[in-house]
Amino acid sequence: MLKGQPAPFLRGYLKSLGDRQFMPIALKVALVVGSILFTINHGWAILTGQMTLQRWLAGGLTYIVPYMVNIHGQYISQTRPIQTTDFEASHPPTRSSSL
C-alpha cells in the first residue's frame, strides 16, 4: 500500500456510503435512531429555545452516525465470508420430529 492511500477496505466502505443497494435501509435506520438520539440530546434545548448553531450541527451528526454505522454493517456482511464456529461445524442442525 502506498503512503497516503486508504486501505482497500476503507476505500470500498467509503464508496458504499452512496451505494443504492444499502441506502434505503440505512436511511430508515438513521431516521428512527437519529430521531430518538436527537430527542434525547437536544429535545430540551428545542423546547426552551436554546438551540445554537453548534447544537444544530451536532444534531445533524446525530443522524449521520447511525447511517454510517448501518452502511458499515451492510458492507461487512457483503464483503466478508460467512464463517462457521467449531460448535456449528460439529453440531449440524437437526429436524424436529414433533410439531
N, C-alpha and C positions, 0 to 999 in steps of 0.2 A: 504494500500500500504506500502510495506517495504521501509525503508530508503535506498536510493541509487538505487532503482528500478524505471525505467521510467514508466510513466503512460501508461495504455493500448493503449490510442490513439497514443501517441508518438511512442510506440513500433510498432504499426501497420503501422504508417506513415513511419518509418524508413525501415520497411520490404517492403513497397510498392515502395520504390525508385528503386528497382530492379524488380518490377512486369512486366512481359512481356506483360500484357494487357495494362498497362499505358505507357510503354516506347516508342512505335512508335510516338505517338502524342507529348509526352514531348521532344523527340529528335528533331522533326521538329520545335517545338516552340523554343527550345534552340538554334538551328542553325540560325533561322531567327532573333529572338530577340537578341540573343547573338552577332550576326554579326553586327547588327545595333549599339548596345551599344559599341562593340569593336571599330568600326569605329569612333564613336563619341568620345570615351575616349582615344583611342590610335592611331588613324589614322595619326595624325600629327607626332607623335613620330616615327612611321614606315617610313613615307615619308622622315623624316630628319635624320634617322639613330640613334635615341636616345632611342631605346628600351633597357631597362636594365632587369636583372633577375626579379626584383621586378615588373616591368611593365608586363612581360610575365606571372608571377604568377597571377597578378590582371586580366590580360586578360583571363586566364583560369577560374577564378571566374565569369567573365562576362558571360560565357556560363553555368556554374554550377547553378547559382542562378535562371535563368528562367526555367531550367529543374526542379529544386526542387519546385518552385512555381507552375508549371503546374501539377506536380505529386500531390502536396498538394490539388489543386483544384479537380483533378480527384478522389483522395482518399476521400475527404469530400463528393463529390457527391455520392459516392458509400456507404458511411457508415452512413450518416445522413438521417433520413426520410424526405420526402418532406412535408413541412408544408404549408397549405393554410392560407392566411390572412383573417381577418374578412370580408373584402370587397369581396374577391373572393368567400367566402362561401355564402354571401348574394346576390351575383350577378352572377348566373351561366351564362356560355356563351350561346348566342342565335344564331340561324341560320339566316342569312340574306336572305330575300326572293327575293331581287333584285340582279341580276347578270349582 
